[in-house]
Amino acid sequence: MKKNRIIKKLMSFSGIVIGILVMANCGSSKEALSITDEEKQAFAAVEDDSVEIVNDEVEYRIIIIEPGFYTWLKSIARPEGYYSQTFLENRNKLLVLNWNQRAMLPTVYDPNLYQMQIDYQPDIDYGYDVNYKLYNYFIFFQRRYNQRLGPFVPRI
């Protein structure tokens, strides 16, 4: 009998804690991105703004034609070598997964933003350059279009 009361009290207490956590989570807002003036200028740049991502060893090629990306990559993004290849690969796996889910749901997500899926296979070593540029494109894209492809705020 006494054991049942203790269990009921614990269950009641855990329900209160869960309720508080749920209410606290509902009241919190997503962190707003702060975009610098320099970044806004890069977003607006349009001259020669295609970036080619190539790895001849694995016969992989992406051409990104996105106004402002080349300028942003050269002036705003962290320099090559800042991130490890492992970091970039881990982030790209998650970001590609979320991107592809959105590309498959054109009635839910803007089909003008997510026009096609990305064929990124985690078991292939695409090399540093491909991972660096792909990751930075995701950061650029999220910041420019105020999107969130992962659980973390897209920072530079």
Sequence and secondary structure as in RCSB ss.txt:
>XXXX:A:sequence
MKKNRIIKKLMSFSGIVIGILVMANCGSSKEALSITDEEKQAFAAVEDDSVEIVNDEVEYRIIIIEPGFYTWLKS
IARPEGYYSQTFLENRNKLLVLNWNQRAMLPTVYDPNLYQMQIDYQPDIDYGYDVNYKLYNYFIFFQRRYNQRLG
PFVPRI
>XXXX:A:secstr
 HHHHHHHHHHHHHHHHHHHHHHHHHH         HHHHHHHH  TT EEEEEEGGGTEEEEEE TTHHHHHHH
TS  TTSS HHHHHHHHHHHHHHHHHHHT TTTS TTTS S     TTS   HHHHHHHHHHHHHHHHHHT   S
SS    
